[in-house]
Amino acid sequence: MALATLQVLVALCLRPKKTDKRRVFWNWFHYLVGYGTIVLGVVNILKGFDILQPGKIWKISYLITIIVIGCVAVILEAWKWLSLWKRKTAQAAEEKTDMPIEV
């Protein structure tokens, strides 16, 4: 709960502008705390299963759900980085063609 609250507060109150040099560090902090919170939440639920000892089907269905969600998240993250990379290479190619040719 503390990490999730910290994530929201940092995102709302301490976000630097996109042109700020510290934005890279803020992005890394944001990603690490966000993914860390997700991992700790999954571990917490698995520990709860061990403590409460429900039927085995509950743990199996939870793990299948987490695996499916994790695969979708990885695919979407890869898609985002690929589209960002394509956009940057297209902009770089466009900037090269816009330069005046020296004679």
N, CA, C and O atoms as a MOPAC input file, in Angstrom:
PM7 MOZYME 1SCF
protein

 N      0.83700 1    -1.19100 1     0.00000 1
 C      0.00000 1     0.00000 1     0.00000 1
 C      0.87600 1     1.24700 1     0.00000 1
 O      0.57500 1     2.23200 1    -0.67300 1
 N      1.95900 1     1.19000 1     0.76100 1
 C      2.84200 1     2.35300 1     0.83800 1
 C      3.48500 1     2.65500 1    -0.51500 1
 O      3.56900 1     3.81400 1    -0.91900 1
 N      3.93600 1     1.61600 1    -1.21100 1
 C      4.55100 1     1.83300 1    -2.51600 1
 C      3.54400 1     2.34400 1    -3.54700 1
 O      3.87700 1     3.20400 1    -4.36200 1
 N      2.33800 1     1.83000 1    -3.51800 1
 C      1.31100 1     2.29700 1    -4.44200 1
 C      0.96400 1     3.76100 1    -4.17900 1
 O      0.78300 1     4.53800 1    -5.11700 1
 N      0.87200 1     4.13100 1    -2.91000 1
 C      0.59800 1     5.52100 1    -2.56100 1
 C      1.76100 1     6.41800 1    -2.96800 1
 O      1.55500 1     7.51000 1    -3.49700 1
 N      2.98200 1     5.95400 1    -2.71900 1
 C      4.16300 1     6.71300 1    -3.11300 1
 C      4.19800 1     6.90400 1    -4.62100 1
 O      4.55300 1     7.97800 1    -5.10700 1
 N      3.83500 1     5.87800 1    -5.35200 1
 C      3.81500 1     5.94300 1    -6.81500 1
 C      2.88400 1     7.05100 1    -7.29700 1
 O      3.25000 1     7.84000 1    -8.16800 1
 N      1.70000 1     7.10900 1    -6.73900 1
 C      0.72100 1     8.11500 1    -7.14900 1
 C      1.18500 1     9.51100 1    -6.74100 1
 O      1.09000 1    10.44800 1    -7.53300 1
 N      1.67800 1     9.65600 1    -5.53300 1
 C      2.11200 1    10.97100 1    -5.06100 1
 C      3.29000 1    11.50700 1    -5.87800 1
 O      3.31300 1    12.68400 1    -6.23900 1
 N      4.24700 1    10.66000 1    -6.16400 1
 C      5.38700 1    11.08700 1    -6.96900 1
 C      4.93800 1    11.44600 1    -8.38000 1
 O      5.42500 1    12.41600 1    -8.96000 1
 N      4.01500 1    10.67100 1    -8.93100 1
 C      3.53100 1    10.95500 1   -10.28500 1
 C      2.77700 1    12.28000 1   -10.34000 1
 O      2.90300 1    13.02200 1   -11.31500 1
 N      2.01000 1    12.58000 1    -9.32400 1
 C      1.21500 1    13.79600 1    -9.34700 1
 C      1.98400 1    15.04200 1    -8.91200 1
 O      1.77300 1    16.12300 1    -9.46200 1
 N      2.86100 1    14.89800 1    -7.94200 1
 C      3.49000 1    16.07500 1    -7.32900 1
 C      4.91200 1    16.35600 1    -7.80100 1
 O      5.32600 1    17.51500 1    -7.83200 1
 N      5.65000 1    15.35100 1    -8.15800 1
 C      7.07500 1    15.54100 1    -8.43200 1
 C      7.47900 1    15.28100 1    -9.87600 1
 O      8.67200 1    15.16300 1   -10.15600 1
 N      6.54700 1    15.18900 1   -10.78600 1
 C      6.86900 1    14.89100 1   -12.17300 1
 C      7.58100 1    16.08400 1   -12.81400 1
 O      7.01400 1    17.17500 1   -12.88500 1
 N      8.82300 1    15.88500 1   -13.28300 1
 C      9.50500 1    16.97600 1   -13.97300 1
 C      8.98000 1    17.12200 1   -15.39900 1
 O      8.34900 1    16.21400 1   -15.93800 1
 N      9.25200 1    18.27600 1   -15.99500 1
 C      8.83000 1    18.50100 1   -17.38400 1
 C      9.61000 1    17.58200 1   -18.31400 1
 O     10.67900 1    17.09000 1   -17.95300 1
 N      9.08000 1    17.35100 1   -19.50300 1
 C      9.71500 1    16.42000 1   -20.43200 1
 C     11.09400 1    16.89200 1   -20.86500 1
 O     11.92900 1    16.07600 1   -21.25500 1
 N     11.34600 1    18.18900 1   -20.80400 1
 C     12.64400 1    18.71200 1   -21.21700 1
 C     13.66200 1    18.71600 1   -20.08700 1
 O     14.83800 1    18.99200 1   -20.32500 1
 N     13.24300 1    18.42000 1   -18.87500 1
 C     14.13600 1    18.42700 1   -17.71100 1
 C     15.11400 1    17.26200 1   -17.78500 1
 O     14.74700 1    16.15700 1   -18.18500 1
 N     16.36200 1    17.51800 1   -17.39600 1
 C     17.39500 1    16.48200 1   -17.42800 1
 C     17.11000 1    15.36100 1   -16.43600 1
 O     17.52300 1    14.22200 1   -16.65600 1
 N     16.41600 1    15.66700 1   -15.35500 1
 C     16.12100 1    14.65900 1   -14.33300 1
 C     14.94900 1    13.76100 1   -14.69900 1
 O     14.62500 1    12.84500 1   -13.94200 1
 N     14.31600 1    13.99300 1   -15.81800 1
 C     13.15300 1    13.19800 1   -16.22300 1
 C     13.51500 1    11.72200 1   -16.38200 1
 O     12.69700 1    10.85000 1   -16.08800 1
 N     14.73100 1    11.43600 1   -16.84400 1
 C     15.16000 1    10.04500 1   -17.03300 1
 C     15.15700 1     9.31200 1   -15.69500 1
 O     14.69100 1     8.17700 1   -15.60100 1
 N     15.68200 1     9.97200 1   -14.65700 1
 C     15.70900 1     9.34200 1   -13.33700 1
 C     14.30500 1     9.15900 1   -12.79500 1
 O     14.01400 1     8.14500 1   -12.16100 1
 N     13.44000 1    10.11700 1   -13.03200 1
 C     12.05400 1    10.02200 1   -12.58200 1
 C     11.36600 1     8.84900 1   -13.27900 1
 O     10.62900 1     8.09200 1   -12.64700 1
 N     11.60800 1     8.70200 1   -14.58400 1
 C     11.00700 1     7.58200 1   -15.32600 1
 C     11.47000 1     6.24500 1   -14.76500 1
 O     10.66000 1     5.33800 1   -14.57400 1
 N     12.77200 1     6.11700 1   -14.49800 1
 C     13.28700 1     4.86400 1   -13.93400 1
 C     12.66300 1     4.59200 1   -12.57400 1
 O     12.25100 1     3.46500 1   -12.30100 1
 N     12.58700 1     5.60200 1   -11.72100 1
 C     11.96700 1     5.43300 1   -10.40800 1
 C     10.51900 1     4.98800 1   -10.56300 1
 O     10.06200 1     4.07700 1    -9.87300 1
 N      9.80300 1     5.63700 1   -11.47600 1
 C      8.39200 1     5.34300 1   -11.68700 1
 C      8.20100 1     3.89000 1   -12.15200 1
 O      7.32800 1     3.18700 1   -11.64500 1
 N      9.01100 1     3.44900 1   -13.10800 1
 C      8.91600 1     2.07200 1   -13.59200 1
 C      9.26800 1     1.06800 1   -12.50200 1
 O      8.54900 1     0.09100 1   -12.29400 1
 N     10.37600 1     1.31100 1   -11.80700 1
 C     10.82200 1     0.35400 1   -10.79900 1
 C      9.83600 1     0.23000 1    -9.64000 1
 O      9.54400 1    -0.87800 1    -9.19100 1
 N      9.32900 1     1.34900 1    -9.15900 1
 C      8.36100 1     1.29400 1    -8.06300 1
 C      7.05300 1     0.66000 1    -8.54500 1
 O      6.43800 1    -0.12000 1    -7.81700 1
 N      6.63100 1     0.98700 1    -9.75300 1
 C      5.39000 1     0.41200 1   -10.28500 1
 C      5.47400 1    -1.09000 1   -10.45100 1
 O      4.59900 1    -1.82000 1    -9.98500 1
 N      6.52700 1    -1.55900 1   -11.11600 1
 C      6.66200 1    -2.99800 1   -11.31300 1
 C      6.97100 1    -3.71500 1    -9.99600 1
 O      6.52800 1    -4.84400 1    -9.78400 1
 N      7.72400 1    -3.06500 1    -9.12100 1
 C      7.98900 1    -3.65000 1    -7.80900 1
 C      6.71700 1    -3.84200 1    -7.01000 1
 O      6.54400 1    -4.85800 1    -6.33600 1
 N      5.82500 1    -2.86400 1    -7.08700 1
 C      4.54100 1    -2.96000 1    -6.39500 1
 C      3.71200 1    -4.12800 1    -6.93400 1
 O      3.07700 1    -4.85500 1    -6.16900 1
 N      3.72400 1    -4.29600 1    -8.24500 1
 C      2.97400 1    -5.40100 1    -8.85200 1
 C      3.54000 1    -6.74600 1    -8.39800 1
 O      2.79100 1    -7.64800 1    -8.02200 1
 N      4.85600 1    -6.87100 1    -8.43400 1
 C      5.49500 1    -8.13500 1    -8.02400 1
 C      5.20600 1    -8.42800 1    -6.56000 1
 O      4.86900 1    -9.55900 1    -6.20900 1
 N      5.33500 1    -7.42800 1    -5.70700 1
 C      5.06300 1    -7.64100 1    -4.28600 1
 C      3.59500 1    -7.99800 1    -4.03800 1
 O      3.29400 1    -8.78200 1    -3.13700 1
 N      2.68600 1    -7.43500 1    -4.82300 1
 C      1.27500 1    -7.79300 1    -4.68700 1
 C      1.01700 1    -9.24600 1    -5.03900 1
 O      0.26500 1    -9.93300 1    -4.34800 1
 N      1.64200 1    -9.71600 1    -6.11600 1
 C      1.48900 1   -11.11600 1    -6.51900 1
 C      2.06300 1   -12.03900 1    -5.44500 1
 O      1.44400 1   -13.03800 1    -5.08100 1
 N      3.24700 1   -11.69900 1    -4.94200 1
 C      3.86300 1   -12.50800 1    -3.88400 1
 C      2.99300 1   -12.51800 1    -2.63200 1
 O      2.85500 1   -13.55100 1    -1.97600 1
 N      2.41300 1   -11.37700 1    -2.30200 1
 C      1.54900 1   -11.28300 1    -1.12300 1
 C      0.34200 1   -12.20800 1    -1.24900 1
 O     -0.03400 1   -12.86900 1    -0.28000 1
 N     -0.25700 1   -12.26000 1    -2.41000 1
 C     -1.41200 1   -13.13700 1    -2.60300 1
 C     -0.99700 1   -14.60300 1    -2.53200 1
 O     -1.71900 1   -15.42800 1    -1.97300 1
 N      0.16400 1   -14.92700 1    -3.09700 1
 C      0.64500 1   -16.31100 1    -3.00800 1
 C      0.93300 1   -16.70700 1    -1.56000 1
 O      0.66000 1   -17.84000 1    -1.16200 1
 N      1.47900 1   -15.78700 1    -0.77800 1
 C      1.69000 1   -16.05600 1     0.65600 1
 C      0.35400 1   -16.26200 1     1.36700 1
 O      0.23900 1   -17.11100 1     2.25000 1
 N     -0.64800 1   -15.48600 1     0.98100 1
 C     -1.97800 1   -15.66000 1     1.55500 1
 C     -2.55300 1   -17.02900 1     1.24600 1
 O     -3.20800 1   -17.63700 1     2.09300 1
 N     -2.30900 1   -17.52600 1     0.01900 1
 C     -2.74300 1   -18.87800 1    -0.32200 1
 C     -2.06100 1   -19.90600 1     0.57400 1
 O     -2.69300 1   -20.86200 1     1.02300 1
 N     -0.77000 1   -19.70800 1     0.83100 1
 C     -0.04700 1   -20.65300 1     1.69300 1
 C     -0.59700 1   -20.63000 1     3.11900 1
 O     -0.68500 1   -21.67400 1     3.76600 1
 N     -0.96100 1   -19.46000 1     3.60700 1
 C     -1.46500 1   -19.33800 1     4.97700 1
 C     -2.87000 1   -19.91800 1     5.09600 1
 O     -3.15500 1   -20.67900 1     6.02100 1
 N     -3.76000 1   -19.55300 1     4.14800 1
 C     -5.15900 1   -19.97400 1     4.23900 1
 C     -5.40100 1   -21.38800 1     3.73400 1
 O     -6.38400 1   -22.01800 1     4.12300 1
 N     -4.54400 1   -21.88800 1     2.89400 1
 C     -4.62800 1   -23.22700 1     2.31900 1
 C     -6.00700 1   -23.52800 1     1.71500 1
 O     -6.68900 1   -24.46000 1     2.14300 1
 N     -6.41100 1   -22.72300 1     0.71000 1
 C     -7.66800 1   -23.04200 1     0.03100 1
 C     -7.46300 1   -24.22800 1    -0.91100 1
 O     -6.37900 1   -24.80800 1    -0.95400 1
 N     -8.48700 1   -24.58100 1    -1.65000 1
 C     -8.36300 1   -25.66800 1    -2.61200 1
 C     -7.28900 1   -25.35300 1    -3.64500 1
 O     -7.03500 1   -24.19000 1    -3.95800 1
 N     -6.66200 1   -26.40000 1    -4.16800 1
 C     -5.55600 1   -26.22800 1    -5.11300 1
 C     -5.99400 1   -25.50600 1    -6.38000 1
 O     -5.18500 1   -24.83200 1    -7.01700 1
 N     -7.24700 1   -25.63500 1    -6.74900 1
 C     -7.74500 1   -25.00800 1    -7.97200 1
 C     -7.64200 1   -23.48600 1    -7.90600 1
 O     -7.44500 1   -22.82800 1    -8.92800 1
 N     -7.77700 1   -22.92500 1    -6.69400 1
 C     -7.69000 1   -21.46600 1    -6.54100 1
 C     -6.29200 1   -20.96400 1    -6.85600 1
 O     -6.13300 1   -19.96300 1    -7.55500 1
 N     -5.28800 1   -21.64300 1    -6.35200 1
 C     -3.90800 1   -21.22900 1    -6.60200 1
 C     -3.54600 1   -21.42000 1    -8.06800 1
 O     -2.87600 1   -20.57500 1    -8.66100 1
 N     -3.98100 1   -22.51500 1    -8.64600 1
 C     -3.70100 1   -22.78500 1   -10.05800 1
 C     -4.38200 1   -21.74300 1   -10.94800 1
 O     -3.76200 1   -21.21600 1   -11.87200 1
 N     -5.64300 1   -21.44700 1   -10.67400 1
 C     -6.35000 1   -20.46000 1   -11.49900 1
 C     -5.73500 1   -19.07400 1   -11.34500 1
 O     -5.66900 1   -18.31700 1   -12.31300 1
 N     -5.28300 1   -18.73300 1   -10.13200 1
 C     -4.62500 1   -17.44400 1    -9.91100 1
 C     -3.32400 1   -17.37700 1   -10.71000 1
 O     -3.04400 1   -16.37000 1   -11.36100 1
 N     -2.53100 1   -18.44300 1   -10.66000 1
 C     -1.26900 1   -18.45100 1   -11.39000 1
 C     -1.48800 1   -18.36800 1   -12.90100 1
 O     -0.74800 1   -17.67400 1   -13.59800 1
 N     -2.49200 1   -19.06900 1   -13.40400 1
 C     -2.79800 1   -18.98700 1   -14.83500 1
 C     -3.20400 1   -17.57100 1   -15.20700 1
 O     -2.76600 1   -17.04900 1   -16.23200 1
 N     -4.03700 1   -16.94700 1   -14.38500 1
 C     -4.46200 1   -15.57500 1   -14.64600 1
 C     -3.27300 1   -14.62200 1   -14.64200 1
 O     -3.16500 1   -13.77100 1   -15.52400 1
 N     -2.38500 1   -14.74800 1   -13.67000 1
 C     -1.20500 1   -13.88400 1   -13.58100 1
 C     -0.27900 1   -14.10700 1   -14.77300 1
 O      0.28700 1   -13.15000 1   -15.30200 1
 N     -0.12000 1   -15.33800 1   -15.19700 1
 C      0.72700 1   -15.62800 1   -16.35700 1
 C      0.14900 1   -14.99600 1   -17.61800 1
 O      0.88400 1   -14.40900 1   -18.41200 1
 N     -1.16500 1   -15.11400 1   -17.80700 1
 C     -1.80400 1   -14.51500 1   -18.98700 1
 C     -1.66100 1   -12.99400 1   -18.95800 1
 O     -1.29600 1   -12.38100 1   -19.96100 1
 N     -1.94600 1   -12.39200 1   -17.81600 1
 C     -1.81800 1   -10.93900 1   -17.69300 1
 C     -0.36700 1   -10.51500 1   -17.90200 1
 O     -0.10400 1    -9.50200 1   -18.55100 1
 N      0.57400 1   -11.28100 1   -17.35700 1
 C      1.99200 1   -10.97000 1   -17.53800 1
 C      2.41000 1   -11.04500 1   -18.99900 1
 O      3.16600 1   -10.19500 1   -19.47000 1
 N      1.93100 1   -12.04600 1   -19.71800 1
 C      2.25400 1   -12.16500 1   -21.14600 1
 C      1.68600 1   -10.99600 1   -21.94100 1
 O      2.36000 1   -10.44500 1   -22.81100 1
 N      0.45300 1   -10.61900 1   -21.64200 1
 C     -0.15400 1    -9.47000 1   -22.31800 1
 C      0.64200 1    -8.19800 1   -22.00800 1
 O      0.87000 1    -7.38000 1   -22.90000 1
 N      1.06100 1    -8.02900 1   -20.76400 1
 C      1.84400 1    -6.85000 1   -20.38100 1
 C      3.18000 1    -6.81100 1   -21.11100 1
 O      3.60400 1    -5.74700 1   -21.56100 1
 N      3.84700 1    -7.95100 1   -21.23600 1
 C      5.12500 1    -8.00100 1   -21.94600 1
 C      4.93300 1    -7.66000 1   -23.42000 1
 O      5.73000 1    -6.91700 1   -23.99400 1
 N      3.88800 1    -8.19500 1   -24.03100 1
 C      3.61400 1    -7.90900 1   -25.44100 1
 C      3.32100 1    -6.42200 1   -25.63800 1
 O      3.84400 1    -5.80300 1   -26.56500 1
 N      2.49400 1    -5.85200 1   -24.77500 1
 C      2.17100 1    -4.42600 1   -24.90500 1
 C      3.39100 1    -3.54200 1   -24.64900 1
 O      3.56900 1    -2.52200 1   -25.31600 1
 N      4.22400 1    -3.92300 1   -23.69600 1
 C      5.44600 1    -3.15200 1   -23.41800 1
 C      6.39000 1    -3.21900 1   -24.61400 1
 O      6.95900 1    -2.20000 1   -25.00600 1
 N      6.56500 1    -4.39700 1   -25.19600 1
 C      7.41900 1    -4.53700 1   -26.37700 1
 C      6.86300 1    -3.73200 1   -27.54800 1
 O      7.62100 1    -3.10700 1   -28.28900 1
 N      5.55800 1    -3.74600 1   -27.71300 1
 C      4.91300 1    -2.98400 1   -28.77800 1
 C      5.15900 1    -1.49100 1   -28.58500 1
 O      5.43800 1    -0.77400 1   -29.54600 1
 N      5.05400 1    -1.02500 1   -27.33900 1
 C      5.28500 1     0.38400 1   -27.04700 1
 C      6.71600 1     0.78100 1   -27.38300 1
 O      6.93300 1     1.80800 1   -28.02600 1
 N      7.70300 1    -0.02000 1   -26.95800 1
 C      9.10100 1     0.31100 1   -27.22600 1
 C      9.40700 1     0.21400 1   -28.71400 1
 O     10.18800 1     1.01400 1   -29.23000 1
 N      8.81300 1    -0.74200 1   -29.41200 1
 C      9.03100 1    -0.87200 1   -30.85000 1
 C      8.46100 1     0.32300 1   -31.59900 1
 O      9.10300 1     0.85600 1   -32.50400 1
 N      7.25600 1     0.74400 1   -31.22600 1
 C      6.66400 1     1.90300 1   -31.89600 1
 C      7.44600 1     3.17500 1   -31.58800 1
 O      7.57900 1     4.03900 1   -32.45400 1
 N      7.96800 1     3.30500 1   -30.36200 1
 C      8.80100 1     4.44800 1   -30.01200 1
 C     10.08700 1     4.44500 1   -30.83200 1
 O     10.51400 1     5.48700 1   -31.32900 1
 N     10.69700 1     3.28100 1   -30.97200 1
 C     11.92600 1     3.16100 1   -31.75500 1
 C     11.67200 1     3.51100 1   -33.22100 1
 O     12.47200 1     4.21600 1   -33.83700 1
 N     10.55500 1     3.01900 1   -33.78500 1
 C     10.21800 1     3.32700 1   -35.17300 1
 C      9.99000 1     4.82200 1   -35.36700 1
 O     10.42200 1     5.39800 1   -36.36500 1
 N      9.31100 1     5.44400 1   -34.41000 1
 C      9.04100 1     6.87700 1   -34.49900 1
 C     10.34500 1     7.67600 1   -34.46200 1
 O     10.51300 1     8.62800 1   -35.22300 1
 N     11.26200 1     7.29000 1   -33.58000 1
 C     12.54200 1     8.00500 1   -33.47800 1
 C     13.37700 1     7.82900 1   -34.74000 1
 O     13.98600 1     8.79000 1   -35.21100 1
 N     13.41600 1     6.61300 1   -35.29900 1
 C     14.19600 1     6.40900 1   -36.51600 1
 C     13.56900 1     7.14700 1   -37.69500 1
 O     14.28500 1     7.64400 1   -38.56500 1
 N     12.24000 1     7.22200 1   -37.73400 1
 C     11.57800 1     7.96300 1   -38.80000 1
 C     11.86300 1     9.46300 1   -38.67600 1
 O     12.07900 1    10.13800 1   -39.68200 1
 N     11.86500 1     9.98000 1   -37.45800 1
 C     12.17900 1    11.39500 1   -37.24400 1
 C     13.62900 1    11.68100 1   -37.61800 1
 O     13.91700 1    12.71600 1   -38.22100 1
 N     14.54500 1    10.78200 1   -37.27100 1
 C     15.95000 1    10.97900 1   -37.60800 1
 C     16.14300 1    10.96300 1   -39.11500 1
 O     16.90700 1    11.76700 1   -39.64900 1
 N     15.46200 1    10.06000 1   -39.80400 1
 C     15.56300 1    10.00200 1   -41.26400 1
 C     14.96400 1    11.25200 1   -41.89100 1
 O     15.48300 1    11.76000 1   -42.88500 1
 N     13.88100 1    11.74700 1   -41.31900 1
 C     13.24500 1    12.95200 1   -41.84200 1
 C     14.14200 1    14.17000 1   -41.63600 1
 O     14.22600 1    15.03600 1   -42.50700 1
 N     14.81100 1    14.23600 1   -40.48600 1
 C     15.72200 1    15.35200 1   -40.22500 1
 C     16.90500 1    15.33100 1   -41.17200 1
 O     17.38900 1    16.39200 1   -41.56600 1
 N     17.38700 1    14.15100 1   -41.55000 1
 C     18.50400 1    14.06300 1   -42.49600 1
 C     18.08600 1    14.54900 1   -43.87600 1
 O     18.87700 1    15.19200 1   -44.56600 1
 N     16.86500 1    14.25500 1   -44.29000 1
 C     16.41600 1    14.68300 1   -45.61100 1
 C     16.05300 1    16.16100 1   -45.63800 1
 O     16.05200 1    16.76700 1   -46.70900 1
 N     15.74700 1    16.75400 1   -44.49900 1
 C     15.40300 1    18.17000 1   -44.44000 1
 C     16.62400 1    19.07200 1   -44.42500 1
 O     16.49400 1    20.27800 1   -44.63500 1
 N     17.80600 1    18.52200 1   -44.18100 1
 C     19.01400 1    19.33100 1   -44.13100 1
 C     19.36900 1    19.82600 1   -45.53400 1
 O     19.27900 1    19.07500 1   -46.50500 1
 N     19.76800 1    21.08000 1   -45.63100 1
 C     20.16700 1    21.57900 1   -46.96000 1
 C     21.48000 1    20.92900 1   -47.41000 1
 O     22.37700 1    20.70000 1   -46.59900 1
 N     21.57700 1    20.65100 1   -48.64500 1
 C     22.77200 1    20.01100 1   -49.21100 1
 C     23.77600 1    21.10400 1   -49.54300 1
 O     23.45500 1    22.06100 1   -50.24900 1
 N     24.98800 1    20.95600 1   -49.03000 1
 C     26.02000 1    21.94500 1   -49.29500 1
 C     26.67700 1    21.62300 1   -50.63000 1
 O     26.97100 1    20.47000 1   -50.94500 1
 N     26.89900 1    22.68800 1   -51.40800 1
 C     27.50000 1    22.51300 1   -52.72500 1
 C     28.87600 1    23.10300 1   -52.74800 1
 O     29.55100 1    23.05500 1   -53.77600 1

